[in-house]
């Protein structure tokens, strides 16, 4: 079976979506699928084309044996609104124009957001007479409205119409959590097409991370490794570190995003917070080896109750307790696994208190970390995700239907 993954985001860029798509595409190829990834030239999140690449109409590439087609982008940094939309629209238009470079396909799997990539996937799949599968990792434009990035008006109405049009044309729609599936299933355009593809983690990446062993009396070493964007509210984490003080918490923030510059300004004068910026994916296990706990944050918005960030699973795979400022699906997982501490989102004092409590209980730190590791080994292995994708693709393939 021939499968094309159409995505705006892909390695060597760093991020949860990039890692997931590479893992699934490579896993399917190892299972005998003929897989090609169609993406742009890497430029996320700083807007600069990565070294070794040059923005041009198209090029064929390979990544770890996986065939990749790259078409032109308008390289813009991941902040602001207008230039990001131009970036998304440019890749969408270039992908449709250059779809023939990716070859034929039985199924096209398109990543959304960006919504323009989902919209481009409709004519893209039609030109190839292929079934279309949309992977909706984040509800857009609903999440943009929740964060105040998009307000009621003509632009929002147009985005909502475009979203529904994409759902209508899709053969299947995959989402990361059951609550998100239930929300989309209420839309007639998506009803009957939803399948939950829960996130997964490659536990083998963290096999050499030693068990968490915080030292009595020493500051708790807290790591946040992930996107520093509007949805996370990293300002709450910085404020918590300031409240707790250097004797209680030493905080490391690794990652990039729209709020990175704001966070760097916010830590000015704080001696117990350091910001590394974007780090290569292969460095993440080493960062957890140097940490006692991992922090995961979501802003206090109802839409994020449906979310299950991949970084949460990585904390657990690294056998580190999760300190989660959030609710909903993420909070339920941490509590069910006995893998950490859950506090209300947007509450620096509660987060600081959670850090202080763990600093005084090194045995509990070890226990929570071990429970998290055992839980993801049982319930979120990467191999299981690839198997679920293989079954879905076979079920929607036009060749199989015929």
N, C-alpha and C positions, 0 to 999 in steps of 0.2 A: 504494500500500500504506500502511496506517495503522499506525504504530508508536508505542508509549508507552515511554519510559524511566522506570523507577521507581527512584528513588535518594534516599537519606538526605542525600547531599552534593551541592551544586550552587552555582555562583556566585550572588551575589557572594562567597561563601566562597572562600578561597584554598586550593589543594591540588592534587596530581597528579590525583586522581580527578575533581575538579570540572572541571579544564581539559580532561581527556580526554573526559568525557561531553559537555561543551558542544561540543567540536570535532567529535566523531563525529555528534552530533545535528544540528548546523548543516550539516555536510557532506552528510548524508543528505537533509536538506531541500532543499539546493541541487541534489541529483540527482533531485528529484521525489517523494521520499517525504513522506507526510503525518505529521509528527513532533510529538509533544507530550511534554514532560517533566513528570512528577508528582513533586514533592519537598516539603520542608517549608519553614518560614520560616528564613532563614539565621541560624545561631547558633554555627557551629563556628569556632574551638575554645574560645572563652572562655565560652560559655553565655549570651551576651547577644544578643537579637534585633537584627539589624543596623539602623542608622538608615534610615528610610524604609519600614520594615516593622513590622507589628503582628501579634502572634500571635492568630489567630482561626480559626474552623472551616475556612474555605477562601477562596481568592481566585484569580482568573485574572490572570496576569501575562504580560509579554513580556520577553525578553532578546535584544537584537540581532535582532529579528524572529522569534524562536523562541517559540511558545506554551508557557507554563508554568502548571501548576496547583499551587498550594501549599496544603497542609492542615496542621492544627494539630500542634504539637510540644510536648514537655516540654523546655524549653531548659535543658540541663545542660552544664557545662564538660567538656572532654575529659580528665578525670582521675578517679581513683577507679574504682569498679566499679558500685555499686548505682544511683547516679543516672544513670550512662551507660546502664545496661540499661533503666532507666525511660524515658529519652529514646528509645532505639531502639524499645522496645515501644510507646510512645505514637505515634510516627510510623507504625509498622506498622499499628496498629489504626485510626488516623485515615485512612490511605491506603485501606484496604479499605472503610471506611465511606463515604469520599468518592470511590470509584472512578468513579462515574457522571459526576462533573464533568469527567473527562478525555476523555470520549467513547468511541466504539467503537475497537477495535483488531484488527488481524490478528495482531500479534506484540507481546508485552510483554517488554522487556529489563530485568531486575532486577539491581542491583548488590549484591554481597556481598563483604566484610562491609559493614554489620552483618548477622548471620545472620537477625535478625528481619525485615529487609526481604526477604530471599530467601523466608522462610516466608510473609510476607504476599503475596508475588507469586503463590503457588500458588492461593489462592482468588481473588485479583485477576484473574489471567488466565482462570480458569475462569468467572468471572462474565461476562467479555467473550467467552467462547468463542474465546480467542486462544491461539496457541502461546506457550510460555514459554521464554525464553533466559536463563540465569543467567550473568552475568559474574563469575567468582570471581577477584578481584584478589589475595586473600590467603586462605590456608586457615584457616578458623575452625571449630571451636575449637582446632585443632592449634597455631596460632601463639600463642594465649593460654596454652596449656599450656607451650610452649617458653619463654615469658617469665615463667612463674611466676604469671601472673594468674589461672589456673584450675587447680585441683588435682583429682586423681582423687576421684570421689564421685558422688552422685546428680545434681548439676548438670551435670557433664561428660558423664555417660551420657545425660542428656536432650538436651544440645546435640548430641551425636554422632548420636542418633536423628533429631533434627530436620534436621541436615545431610543425612543419607542420604535422608530423605523428600523434601527439596527436589530432590535430584539425580534421584530416581525420577520426579518429575513434570515435569522439564524436558525440552523437546524437544532442546535443545542446551546445552552448557556451554562457555564460553570461558574461557581462562586465558592469562596473559602469557608463559609459557615452556614449552618442551618437557619439562623435568624435572617441572614441576608437572602437566602433562598425563599423564605416565607414572605418577605417584603416584596420581592420581585414577582413571586407567583401570583400576587394580587393584581398584577398588571395583565390585562388580556393579551398584550403583545408577547409576554414572556411565559404565560401559564402553560404548563405541560412540557416545558423545555429545560427546566432547572435540574442541575445535578451538583451536589456538594463535592468539591475537590478540596478537602481540608489540607492546609499546608503541611509540609513535612520537613524533616531536618536530617542531614547526613551525620548521624551520630559518630561515624568513624572519623570524621574530621576532628572530633574532640576527644578521641580515645587516649591521647597522651597528656591531656590536661589532668593534673593531680587533683585529688579530692580537696574540697574547700577546708582550710584549716586556719581560721582567723586566730590571731594571738591575743590572749587576755590583756586588756589595757591598751593595746595598740589601736590607732585609728582604723576604722572599717574602710577597706579599699573598695570603692564603688565604681563600677564600669557601666557607662552607657555607650553601646555600640550600635549605631543605626542612623537613620535619617534625622537631620536636625531641621525639621520643617514646621509648617503651621499646625499640622495635626497632632504633633507630639507635646508641645508645651514644655520645652526644655528649660524655659525660664523658671518654672516651678522647681525643677531639680536643682538649678543653681541657687535659688533662694533657700531651699532646704539645706544645702551644703553650708551656706552662709549662717543659717540659724543654728545648725549643729556645731559648727566650729571645727577648726583643724585638729583638735584633740579627739574628735569623734569620727570625722569623715574626711577621707581623701578621695576626691572625685576625679575621674578621667572620662572625658567625652570624646568619642571617636566617631567621625562621620561628617557628612556635609549636607547642605540643603539651603533652603531659602532663608532660614533664620540663623545661619552660622555666624555671620558678621554681627548680628544683634547679640548673640550669646557671647562672642568674644569681647564686645564692649561691656557687657554686663558683668563679666568676671574680673574686670579691671580692679586691682587692689585685693582680690581674694587669693590668699596663699594656698588654699586647699583645693583649688580647682585648676585642672589643666585641660586644654583643648588640643587634640592632635590633628583635627581635620580629617580628610578622607584617608583611610588606610586600605591597603590591598586586602582582599578577602582572605588570603592565606595567613594574614597576620592576626586575624580575630581570635583563633584558639589561644595563641600566645598571650594576648591581652587578658583573656579570662584566666589564664594560669597565674597571672600577677594580681588578680582581683579576688575579693572575698564574696561579693554579691554582684548581681546584675540588675540594673534599673530598667524598667519599661514604663513609658508614660503615654497616655492618650488624653487629649483635651476633653473637657466636660461638655460633651455634646451627645445627644441621644443616638445619633447615627453611628458613633464609635462603639456603642454597646454591641454592635454586630461584628466588630473587628476581632481578628486573632493574628497579631503581628508575628511574623516569622522570627523576629529577634527574641521574642519570648521563648520560643522553642529552642533557640540557640543557647540562651542562658541555662535552660534546663539540661540540654545535652552536655554542656560544660560542667555539669554537677555543681552549679552555683545557685543559691537561693534567689528567687525572683522577688524584687520589691516592686510591686505594680501599683501605679497610680492610675486606676481605671476601674471599670465595672463590666457588667454584661458577660459576653462570651469569654473574654480573657480572664476576668476575675473568677468565673466559675471553674475554669480549667486549673488555675493556680490553687484554688481551695480544694478541688476534687483530688488533685495530685498530692496535696500536702507539700507543695514545692516552694512556698514562700509566704510573703505578707502582702495583703491587699489593703490599700487605703483609698480614700475618696480622691478623684482627680482634682487638680487645681488647688490642693491644700498643702503648702510648703511645711507648715507646722506638723501635720500628720506624717508627712514623709520624713521629716527630721526625727520625729519620735520613733518611727520604725527603724531607722538606721541606728539610733542610740540603743534601742532594745536588742538588736542583733549584735551590736558591738560587745555587749555584756554577756552574750551567750554563745561562745564559740562552739560548744557541742551541738547546739541547735542549728547553727550555720551548716555544720557538716551533715546533720540529719536531713535538713530541708534540701540541700544540694543533691544528696544521694537519692532522695525520693523523686525529685524532678528528673534526674537522669533515667531512673528505672521506668518512669511513666512514658517518656518520649520513646524509649527503646521499644516499649510494648505497643504504643498507639500511633506514633508518628514517624515510622521509618521511611526513608526516601524511596526504597524499593516498592513499597506499597502504593505510593503516589503514581509511579510509572506504570504499575500494573493497572490501576484504575483508568489512567489515560489510554492505555492500549485497548482496554475493553470498550471505552466510550468511542474511540475513533473507529474501531471495527463496526460498532453498531450504527454509526451515521454514514459510513462510506457509501457513496452511490453504487460502487461496484458490488458491495455486499447486498444492498437493497435490490439491485438488479438480479 
